[in-house]
Amino acid sequence: MPAQWDEEADIVIVGGGGAGGAAAYAGRKAGVDVLVLESQSSTTFSSTALSGDSICFVGTEEQAAAGIEDSAEAFMQECLELGEHANKEEVIQTYLDHNLEYYEILKEIGVQFEGVVMLDTYTPRTLNFSSAEHQQLLTEATQELGARYLFETSGKRLYVDAAGTVCGVEASKDGKTIAVKARKAVLMCTGGITRNKEMLDECIAGLGDVDAGSGVGNTGEGHIACLQLGSKFHGRPSVYSPEGMHPGSVSMEGFAQMYDFGAIKVNINGDRFMDESLGWCAAATRATLEQPQKDGRYFNWQIVDQIGYDLAKECTDTRGVREENEGYFVSAPSLEELQNLIGAPNLVETVNRYNSDIIAGNADAQGRTTLTGEGSDAIRPLDSPPYYAYANVPVITFAPTVGIEIDGEGRALDQYGNPIGNDRLYLAGEIMLRNLIGNKYKIFGLAVGGGCTFGVYCANKAAQLENWDA
C-alpha cells in the first residue's frame, strides 16, 4: 500500500477503450465518481475503434424488423458449440442477461446501426456499424457525464491490503509513479497481449512475429497485474491469429475472408495446407506459421473463382469484396495465368486436385467438406473463370488471444477458482473475452458486444458496493 494517494475515485477503470468507456458511462449513470486511466493519448486507436464494424446483441429491434427469431437458449447453444465448449456458461448467461443494456446505451449516445449481417453458421444477430464512430461517441458521452480521464497513464499493478482487498492502482504518468485509490473497486479493461511478443511466443512459437492489428496499448500489463495476485490464464493452449488481412493494408479496409465464399488457401508455392472451414483457431494458426515466409512475413493466398467472388461482392460485411479492398485482388482469365502472376508454381495442380476430388466424391485431402463448418454450404469446385487471388497475412487482434479467467460476475479467479480481491476487482473487455467466446471466434461482433456488456455490468455491480475505507 502507498504512503499516500495521489488520485482517487469510487471506481477506477484501467483502460479507456470500448469496455472501459462502457464501464465509465454506466458508472456515471449510477451516480458514482469514475476515473479512467488510459495509457494512450486518446481512445482513437483502441481495439474497439479498430475492429471490424460489427457488434453482436441478442433480441434487437433490427432482428425483429428482419423477421429473425432469436432466443437466449439458441444463443447459449450456438455460442458453446462454436466456442468448442471452452467458454463458460455462467459468463455467457451474464452476457445474455445484460447485453441489451449496452444496446440501449448505444442508441442513447447516437450510434447508428446498418442492419443485421446474414451469416450461415448461426442465427443472424450481428449488426453493422462504424467501430471508429462507436468509440468516439462513447468517449465523448462518457466525458460529458463527468467521468475523468487521465491519458498517457498506464496501470502497472494493483494495491492490496493485508486482507487481500484490492484498494487501488499503481500507475505511471510522465515517468512518475502515482498511487490511485479506488474506494469501491478497480475495473481492469486493459485489453489483450497482442503487443507483447514474449507472452505471444510463449503461447505459440513465432506468434510474436505476427503483425498486431489491435490497440497499441495491448501490452499485457493488465494480465501481469492480475497474475501477480494469483489469477490464471484462460484459453492459452488455443490462442490463434485471425487471417484475411492484405499485407499492404493497416486497417480493416484491407480485410477479406474469401474462404467463407469457397476460396482455398495456398502457400507461396501454391500448395494447400489446411482445412479452410476451420476458420480462425489454434490449429489454423499453427499450420500457417509452419509455411514458408514471403519477404520475411507469414503469408498465403486465398484463391477463388468468379462464383465465389460474386458471392463475396453480395456480402454486406467486412468479409466480402468491397470498394476498399477490390483493388487488392489479382485476377486472371485462367488458372495458368494466375499461377504465373502470383508466382505459385503448384497452383494449377492444387486446384485441379481439389476440383476432381469434389466431383468424384472423394474425401478432400485436407478434410474440408463445408465452406465454414457445420451448418454451412458444402464445398464446390473452383471451375468458373476468371480466377482471383488475395494476398493474406495473419494478424493478431483482440478476440482470440489469451484472457484471465473470470466467473459469471466478472471477478478474476485464482488457481483454485476463488475470486481475487474481496469483490473489489472486476474484468471487462479483451482481458476476459475468451471466457465468453471460447476457442473459436465465429459469432462476429461478440468481442465488442461482449466486452462492452461486461463493462456496463461490472460498473453497475461496483457502484453498489460500500467504500472499503468507510
C-alpha positions as CSV (number, residue, x, y, z in Angstrom):
1,M,0.0,0.0,0.0
2,P,1.3,3.5,-0.8
3,A,2.2,6.0,1.9
4,Q,-0.3,8.4,0.3
5,W,-2.8,8.5,-2.6
6,D,-2.3,10.9,-5.5
7,E,-5.7,10.4,-7.1
8,E,-8.9,8.7,-6.0
9,A,-12.4,7.8,-7.2
10,D,-15.2,5.5,-6.4
11,I,-14.4,3.3,-9.4
12,V,-11.0,3.3,-11.1
13,I,-11.1,1.9,-14.6
14,V,-7.8,0.9,-16.2
15,G,-8.2,1.2,-20.0
16,G,-10.5,3.6,-21.8
17,G,-11.4,1.6,-24.9
18,G,-14.8,0.1,-25.6
19,A,-15.2,-1.9,-22.4
20,G,-13.6,0.9,-20.3
21,G,-15.8,3.5,-21.9
22,A,-18.9,1.4,-21.4
23,A,-18.0,0.9,-17.7
24,A,-17.3,4.6,-17.2
25,Y,-20.6,5.5,-18.8
26,A,-22.6,3.1,-16.7
27,G,-20.7,4.2,-13.5
28,R,-21.6,7.8,-14.1
29,K,-25.2,6.9,-14.8
30,A,-25.2,5.1,-11.5
31,G,-24.0,8.2,-9.8
32,V,-20.5,7.3,-8.7
33,D,-17.2,9.1,-9.2
34,V,-15.3,7.5,-12.1
35,L,-11.6,7.8,-13.0
36,V,-10.3,6.2,-16.2
37,L,-6.6,5.5,-16.6
38,E,-5.8,5.4,-20.4
39,S,-2.2,4.5,-21.5
40,Q,-2.6,6.3,-24.8
41,S,-3.1,10.0,-25.7
42,S,-6.7,9.3,-26.8
43,T,-9.0,6.4,-27.4
44,T,-8.9,6.8,-31.1
45,F,-6.8,3.7,-31.7
46,S,-8.4,1.3,-29.2
47,S,-9.1,-2.2,-30.4
48,T,-12.8,-1.3,-30.3
49,A,-12.2,1.6,-32.7
50,L,-10.1,-0.6,-35.0
51,S,-12.4,-3.6,-35.0
52,G,-14.5,-4.9,-37.9
53,D,-17.5,-2.6,-37.8
54,S,-19.8,-5.2,-36.2
55,I,-21.3,-5.8,-32.8
56,C,-23.5,-8.6,-31.5
57,F,-26.7,-8.4,-29.4
58,V,-29.5,-10.9,-28.8
59,G,-33.1,-9.9,-29.4
60,T,-32.7,-6.5,-31.1
61,E,-35.2,-4.4,-33.0
62,E,-33.2,-4.9,-36.1
63,Q,-33.6,-8.7,-35.8
64,A,-37.4,-8.3,-35.4
65,A,-37.6,-6.0,-38.4
66,A,-35.8,-8.5,-40.5
67,G,-38.1,-11.3,-39.3
68,I,-35.4,-13.1,-37.4
69,E,-36.5,-15.2,-34.5
70,D,-33.9,-15.4,-31.7
71,S,-33.7,-16.5,-28.1
72,A,-31.3,-16.8,-25.2
73,E,-31.5,-20.5,-25.4
74,A,-30.5,-20.5,-29.1
75,F,-27.5,-18.2,-28.4
76,M,-26.3,-20.3,-25.5
77,Q,-26.3,-23.4,-27.6
78,E,-24.6,-21.8,-30.6
79,C,-22.0,-19.9,-28.5
80,L,-21.0,-23.1,-26.7
81,E,-20.8,-25.2,-29.9
82,L,-18.9,-22.6,-31.9
83,G,-16.6,-22.0,-28.9
84,E,-15.9,-25.7,-28.6
85,H,-17.3,-25.6,-25.1
86,A,-14.2,-23.9,-23.9
87,N,-16.3,-20.9,-22.9
88,K,-18.2,-20.7,-19.6
89,E,-21.9,-21.0,-19.3
90,E,-22.1,-18.6,-16.4
91,V,-20.3,-15.9,-18.4
92,I,-22.4,-16.4,-21.4
93,Q,-25.5,-16.1,-19.2
94,T,-24.4,-12.8,-17.8
95,Y,-23.9,-11.5,-21.3
96,L,-27.4,-12.7,-22.2
97,D,-28.9,-11.1,-19.1
98,H,-27.4,-7.7,-19.7
99,N,-26.4,-7.3,-23.4
100,L,-29.4,-5.2,-24.3
101,E,-28.4,-2.7,-21.6
102,Y,-25.5,-1.8,-23.8
103,Y,-27.6,-1.9,-26.9
104,E,-29.8,0.8,-25.4
105,I,-26.8,2.8,-24.4
106,L,-25.6,2.9,-28.0
107,K,-28.9,4.1,-29.2
108,E,-28.9,6.7,-26.4
109,I,-25.5,8.2,-27.5
110,G,-26.4,8.2,-31.2
111,V,-24.8,5.1,-32.7
112,Q,-26.4,4.2,-36.0
113,F,-26.8,0.5,-36.9
114,E,-26.9,-0.5,-40.6
115,G,-28.8,-3.8,-40.3
116,V,-28.3,-7.4,-39.5
117,V,-25.4,-9.3,-41.1
118,M,-26.8,-12.5,-42.6
119,L,-24.4,-15.4,-41.9
120,D,-24.9,-19.1,-42.4
121,T,-23.3,-20.6,-39.3
122,Y,-25.7,-19.3,-36.7
123,T,-28.8,-17.2,-36.0
124,P,-28.2,-13.8,-37.6
125,R,-27.7,-11.2,-34.9
126,T,-24.6,-9.3,-35.7
127,L,-25.2,-5.6,-36.5
128,N,-23.1,-3.5,-38.8
129,F,-22.0,-0.1,-37.6
130,S,-18.9,2.2,-37.6
131,S,-16.4,1.0,-35.0
132,A,-14.5,4.2,-35.0
133,E,-17.6,6.3,-34.6
134,H,-18.7,4.0,-31.8
135,Q,-15.6,4.6,-29.8
136,Q,-15.6,8.3,-30.4
137,L,-19.3,8.8,-29.4
138,L,-18.8,6.6,-26.3
139,T,-15.7,8.5,-25.1
140,E,-17.4,11.9,-25.7
141,A,-20.7,10.8,-24.0
142,T,-18.8,9.4,-21.0
143,Q,-16.8,12.6,-20.5
144,E,-19.9,14.7,-20.9
145,L,-21.4,12.7,-18.0
146,G,-18.4,13.7,-15.8
147,A,-16.1,10.8,-16.0
148,R,-12.5,11.9,-15.5
149,Y,-9.8,10.6,-17.9
150,L,-6.0,10.5,-17.2
151,F,-4.5,10.0,-20.6
152,E,-0.9,8.7,-21.1
153,T,-1.3,7.0,-17.8
154,S,-0.5,3.2,-17.6
155,G,-1.8,1.0,-14.8
156,K,1.1,-1.1,-13.6
157,R,0.0,-3.2,-10.6
158,L,-2.8,-3.5,-8.1
159,Y,-2.6,-2.3,-4.5
160,V,-4.0,-4.8,-1.9
161,D,-4.3,-4.6,1.8
162,A,-3.4,-7.3,4.3
163,A,-6.8,-9.0,3.9
164,G,-6.3,-9.2,0.1
165,T,-8.7,-6.4,-0.7
166,V,-7.9,-4.6,-3.9
167,C,-7.7,-0.9,-2.9
168,G,-6.3,0.9,-5.9
169,V,-3.8,1.0,-8.8
170,E,-0.1,1.9,-9.1
171,A,0.2,3.8,-12.3
172,S,2.8,5.6,-14.4
173,K,2.4,9.0,-15.8
174,D,5.1,11.3,-17.3
175,G,7.8,8.9,-16.0
176,K,6.5,9.2,-12.4
177,T,4.7,6.6,-10.3
178,I,1.3,7.7,-9.0
179,A,-1.0,5.9,-6.5
180,V,-4.7,5.9,-7.4
181,K,-7.2,4.9,-4.8
182,A,-10.4,3.0,-5.8
183,R,-12.9,3.5,-3.0
184,K,-15.3,0.9,-4.3
185,A,-13.5,-1.2,-7.0
186,V,-11.0,-1.5,-9.8
187,L,-12.2,-2.5,-13.2
188,M,-9.4,-3.9,-15.5
189,C,-10.3,-3.1,-19.1
190,T,-6.7,-3.2,-20.2
191,G,-7.1,-5.1,-23.5
192,G,-5.0,-8.1,-24.6
193,I,-1.4,-9.2,-25.0
194,T,-1.2,-8.6,-28.8
195,R,1.7,-6.2,-28.4
196,N,3.7,-8.4,-26.0
197,K,6.0,-10.5,-28.2
198,E,7.3,-12.5,-25.2
199,M,3.9,-13.6,-24.0
200,L,2.7,-14.5,-27.5
201,D,5.8,-16.6,-28.2
202,E,5.2,-18.5,-25.0
203,C,1.8,-19.5,-26.5
204,I,2.9,-20.5,-30.0
205,A,6.5,-20.2,-31.2
206,G,6.6,-17.5,-33.8
207,L,3.3,-15.9,-32.9
208,G,5.1,-12.8,-31.6
209,D,6.3,-12.1,-35.1
210,V,2.8,-11.8,-36.4
211,D,1.6,-8.3,-37.1
212,A,-0.7,-6.8,-34.4
213,G,-4.0,-5.3,-35.7
214,S,-5.3,-4.2,-32.3
215,G,-4.9,-1.3,-29.9
216,V,-1.3,-0.2,-29.4
217,G,-1.8,-0.3,-25.6
218,N,-2.3,-4.0,-25.6
219,T,0.9,-4.8,-23.8
220,G,-0.4,-7.3,-21.4
221,E,0.2,-5.1,-18.3
222,G,-3.3,-5.8,-17.1
223,H,-2.8,-9.5,-17.4
224,I,0.5,-9.3,-15.5
225,A,-1.1,-7.2,-12.7
226,C,-3.8,-9.9,-12.3
227,L,-1.3,-12.8,-12.4
228,Q,0.7,-11.1,-9.6
229,L,-2.3,-11.6,-7.4
230,G,-2.7,-15.2,-8.3
231,S,-5.1,-15.2,-11.2
232,K,-4.7,-17.6,-14.1
233,F,-4.9,-17.6,-17.9
234,H,-7.9,-18.8,-19.8
235,G,-7.6,-20.1,-23.3
236,R,-3.8,-20.1,-23.6
237,P,-3.5,-23.5,-25.3
238,S,-5.9,-22.4,-28.0
239,V,-4.6,-19.0,-28.8
240,Y,-4.7,-18.1,-32.5
241,S,-4.3,-15.2,-35.0
242,P,-7.1,-14.3,-37.4
243,E,-6.3,-14.1,-41.1
244,G,-7.6,-12.3,-44.2
245,M,-5.6,-9.0,-44.0
246,H,-3.8,-7.9,-47.1
247,P,-0.1,-7.2,-46.4
248,G,-0.4,-3.7,-47.9
249,S,-3.1,-2.6,-45.5
250,V,-3.0,-1.4,-42.0
251,S,-6.8,-1.3,-41.3
252,M,-9.9,-3.3,-41.9
253,E,-10.2,-1.8,-45.4
254,G,-7.7,-4.5,-46.4
255,F,-9.6,-7.4,-45.0
256,A,-11.3,-10.2,-47.0
257,Q,-12.3,-13.6,-45.7
258,M,-12.8,-15.3,-49.1
259,Y,-12.8,-18.9,-47.9
260,D,-16.3,-18.1,-46.5
261,F,-17.3,-18.0,-50.1
262,G,-15.5,-21.0,-51.4
263,A,-11.9,-19.9,-51.6
264,I,-9.0,-22.2,-50.8
265,K,-5.8,-21.1,-49.0
266,V,-2.4,-21.9,-50.5
267,N,1.2,-21.1,-49.5
268,I,3.7,-19.3,-51.7
269,N,4.3,-22.4,-53.7
270,G,0.6,-22.9,-54.4
271,D,0.1,-25.8,-52.0
272,R,-2.9,-26.2,-49.7
273,F,-2.0,-26.7,-46.0
274,M,-5.2,-26.8,-44.0
275,D,-9.0,-27.3,-43.9
276,E,-10.3,-23.8,-44.7
277,S,-13.6,-24.4,-42.9
278,L,-11.8,-24.4,-39.6
279,G,-11.8,-20.6,-39.7
280,W,-9.8,-18.9,-37.0
281,C,-8.4,-21.3,-34.5
282,A,-5.1,-22.6,-33.0
283,A,-4.8,-25.4,-35.5
284,A,-5.1,-22.9,-38.4
285,T,-2.6,-20.6,-36.9
286,R,-0.1,-23.4,-36.2
287,A,-0.5,-24.6,-39.8
288,T,0.0,-21.0,-41.2
289,L,3.2,-20.5,-39.1
290,E,4.7,-23.7,-40.5
291,Q,4.5,-22.4,-44.1
292,P,7.4,-20.7,-45.9
293,Q,7.5,-16.9,-45.5
294,K,7.4,-14.2,-48.1
295,D,9.5,-11.1,-47.6
296,G,10.1,-12.1,-44.0
297,R,6.4,-12.4,-43.2
298,Y,4.0,-15.3,-42.7
299,F,1.9,-15.3,-45.9
300,N,-0.6,-17.2,-48.0
301,W,-3.0,-16.7,-50.9
302,Q,-6.8,-17.0,-50.9
303,I,-7.8,-18.4,-54.3
304,V,-11.4,-18.2,-55.6
305,D,-13.3,-18.4,-58.9
306,Q,-15.9,-16.0,-60.3
307,I,-18.8,-17.6,-58.5
308,G,-17.2,-17.2,-55.1
309,Y,-16.1,-13.7,-56.0
310,D,-19.6,-12.7,-56.9
311,L,-20.9,-14.1,-53.6
312,A,-18.4,-12.1,-51.7
313,K,-19.5,-8.9,-53.6
314,E,-23.0,-9.6,-52.3
315,C,-21.8,-9.8,-48.7
316,T,-22.8,-6.8,-46.6
317,D,-20.0,-7.0,-44.0
318,T,-16.2,-6.8,-44.0
319,R,-15.6,-10.4,-45.0
320,G,-16.5,-9.8,-48.6
321,V,-15.4,-7.8,-51.7
322,R,-15.9,-4.0,-51.2
323,E,-14.7,-0.8,-52.8
324,E,-12.0,-0.5,-50.2
325,N,-10.4,-3.9,-50.9
326,E,-11.3,-4.6,-54.5
327,G,-8.0,-3.2,-55.8
328,Y,-6.0,-5.7,-53.8
329,F,-7.3,-8.7,-55.8
330,V,-5.1,-10.2,-58.5
331,S,-7.2,-11.7,-61.4
332,A,-6.6,-13.7,-64.5
333,P,-8.8,-15.5,-67.1
334,S,-7.2,-18.9,-66.4
335,L,-5.6,-20.7,-63.5
336,E,-2.4,-21.0,-65.5
337,E,-2.1,-17.2,-65.9
338,L,-3.0,-16.6,-62.3
339,Q,-0.3,-19.1,-61.3
340,N,2.3,-17.1,-63.2
341,L,1.0,-13.8,-62.0
342,I,1.4,-14.7,-58.3
343,G,4.4,-16.9,-58.7
344,A,2.9,-20.0,-57.1
345,P,4.2,-22.9,-59.3
346,N,1.9,-25.6,-57.9
347,L,-1.4,-23.7,-58.0
348,V,-2.9,-25.3,-61.1
349,E,-2.2,-28.8,-59.9
350,T,-3.6,-28.0,-56.4
351,V,-6.9,-26.5,-57.8
352,N,-7.3,-29.4,-60.3
353,R,-6.9,-31.9,-57.5
354,Y,-9.3,-30.1,-55.2
355,N,-11.9,-29.9,-58.0
356,S,-11.5,-33.5,-59.1
357,D,-11.9,-34.8,-55.5
358,I,-15.1,-32.9,-55.1
359,I,-16.6,-34.0,-58.5
360,A,-15.6,-37.7,-57.8
361,G,-17.0,-37.5,-54.3
362,N,-13.6,-38.3,-52.8
363,A,-12.5,-37.1,-49.4
364,D,-10.8,-33.8,-49.5
365,A,-7.0,-34.0,-48.9
366,Q,-7.3,-31.5,-46.0
367,G,-10.6,-32.8,-44.7
368,R,-12.8,-29.9,-45.8
369,T,-16.5,-30.7,-46.5
370,T,-18.2,-27.3,-46.0
371,L,-17.5,-23.7,-46.5
372,T,-17.3,-22.6,-42.9
373,G,-18.2,-25.6,-40.8
374,E,-21.3,-27.4,-39.6
375,G,-24.5,-25.9,-40.9
376,S,-22.9,-24.1,-43.8
377,D,-23.0,-25.0,-47.5
378,A,-21.0,-27.8,-49.0
379,I,-17.8,-27.1,-50.9
380,R,-17.9,-26.9,-54.7
381,P,-15.3,-27.0,-57.4
382,L,-13.4,-23.8,-58.3
383,D,-14.1,-24.1,-62.0
384,S,-15.8,-20.8,-63.1
385,P,-13.2,-18.4,-64.6
386,P,-11.9,-15.8,-64.2
387,Y,-9.9,-16.6,-61.1
388,Y,-8.8,-14.3,-58.2
389,A,-6.0,-14.4,-55.7
390,Y,-6.0,-12.3,-52.5
391,A,-2.7,-12.0,-50.6
392,N,-3.2,-12.8,-46.9
393,V,-1.2,-12.4,-43.8
394,P,-2.2,-13.4,-40.2
395,V,-2.7,-10.6,-37.8
396,I,-3.1,-10.7,-34.0
397,T,-6.3,-9.0,-33.0
398,F,-8.4,-8.6,-29.8
399,A,-10.7,-11.6,-29.7
400,P,-8.7,-14.8,-29.8
401,T,-5.7,-14.0,-27.6
402,V,-5.3,-15.2,-24.0
403,G,-7.5,-13.9,-21.3
404,I,-7.7,-14.1,-17.5
405,E,-10.2,-16.5,-16.1
406,I,-13.3,-14.9,-14.5
407,D,-16.6,-16.1,-13.1
408,G,-20.1,-15.0,-14.1
409,E,-19.8,-11.9,-12.0
410,G,-16.7,-10.7,-13.9
411,R,-14.4,-11.4,-11.0
412,A,-10.8,-12.6,-11.6
413,L,-10.3,-16.1,-10.2
414,D,-7.3,-17.6,-8.6
415,Q,-5.7,-21.1,-9.4
416,Y,-8.4,-22.7,-7.2
417,G,-11.4,-21.0,-8.8
418,N,-11.8,-18.4,-5.9
419,P,-12.5,-14.7,-6.6
420,I,-9.5,-12.4,-6.1
421,G,-9.6,-9.0,-4.4
422,N,-12.6,-9.4,-2.0
423,D,-15.1,-8.3,-4.6
424,R,-13.2,-5.2,-5.5
425,L,-11.6,-6.4,-8.7
426,Y,-13.6,-6.8,-12.0
427,L,-12.5,-7.5,-15.6
428,A,-14.2,-6.5,-18.8
429,G,-13.2,-6.4,-22.5
430,E,-10.3,-8.3,-24.2
431,I,-8.8,-9.3,-20.9
432,M,-11.7,-11.7,-20.2
433,L,-13.2,-12.4,-23.7
434,R,-12.0,-16.0,-24.0
435,N,-14.4,-16.9,-21.1
436,L,-17.2,-15.8,-23.4
437,I,-16.0,-16.6,-26.9
438,G,-14.2,-19.9,-26.3
439,N,-11.7,-21.5,-28.7
440,K,-13.1,-20.1,-32.0
441,Y,-14.4,-16.6,-32.8
442,K,-17.3,-17.4,-35.1
443,I,-20.0,-15.0,-33.8
444,F,-18.8,-11.8,-35.3
445,G,-19.3,-8.7,-33.2
446,L,-19.4,-10.7,-30.0
447,A,-16.0,-9.5,-28.9
448,V,-17.1,-5.8,-28.9
449,G,-20.6,-6.6,-27.7
450,G,-19.5,-8.9,-25.0
451,G,-16.6,-6.8,-23.8
452,C,-18.7,-3.7,-23.5
453,T,-21.6,-5.5,-21.9
454,F,-19.3,-6.7,-19.2
455,G,-18.1,-3.2,-18.8
456,V,-21.6,-2.0,-18.0
457,Y,-22.4,-5.0,-15.8
458,C,-19.3,-4.7,-13.7
459,A,-19.6,-1.0,-13.2
460,N,-23.1,-1.4,-12.0
461,K,-22.0,-4.0,-9.6
462,A,-19.2,-1.9,-8.3
463,A,-21.4,1.1,-7.9
464,Q,-23.5,-0.7,-5.3
465,L,-20.5,-1.5,-3.1
466,E,-19.8,0.3,0.2
467,N,-16.4,2.1,0.2
468,W,-13.7,-0.2,1.6
469,D,-12.4,2.5,3.8
470,A,-15.8,3.6,5.2
